[in-house]
Amino acid sequence: MPPEKKPISHEWQAFWLAIGFLTRIPMLVRIDYSQKLMNQCSMYFPLVGLLLGALYAGLFALLNLAWSPLICVLLVLCFHLFITGAFHEDGLADSVDALGGGYTVEKRLEIMKDSRIGTYGTVALVMALGLKAALLVDTQSIWLALLVTPAISRLAPLLLMILLPYVTDPDKSKSKPVAEGFSRKRLLVSCLFTALVALIFSLWLPGLWLAALTAIITIVLLWGGYLQRQLGGYTGDALGASVVFCELVLLLGI
């Protein structure tokens, strides 16, 4: 392969690796997997979120031809849980179980690695999904909220990765590859992309840019600060929870 094509091929693989990491969508290209590539794929999380949002918005528009907005939103949420493997929701449940039931950092990390779900996690999942459905139904443009929310919310974990240390066992954690060596230059690209999404769609949803900025800052400061106090840093599950929290705060804003 000519040298000048290598960077493009590398980024193309990183993009598809991000899709494979965040969703159940099959990767349609050959991936020369490496930890470096996994680190770099994080830059594409907001873009993957926008692609997911396009699927959600399109599905909602199709379903809305036959059913009420509430039924359509619930069906879209079911599709979301399927296509993502409930990836971020699993992180939310594990994080809340750990932070609610552990009294030491070691115990919290131990609970977080347990695949079983407890009372705290169950309540958090029910409330988060219920609130998300209610907020979506209450927005003035449901399809637009479904489109932009996944993209904007996936910037929050990238900021947390830069600002906080990684505290769980890296040899046993799924998030190790994306937690180490994430470039600030690539973070800047993600921030600019997310800002562009918020500004463009503010033309149809006034105030979106302000709601997006508020949601991201709120989650990074409050959730990030809480993680720093309770764990001394972040874990992969905590990053997943940050996406769910950011979505809810963003929907509250719009």
Order of alpha helices (4+ residues) and beta strands (2+ residues): alpha-alpha-alpha-alpha-alpha-alpha-alpha-alpha-alpha-alpha-alpha-alpha-alpha-alpha
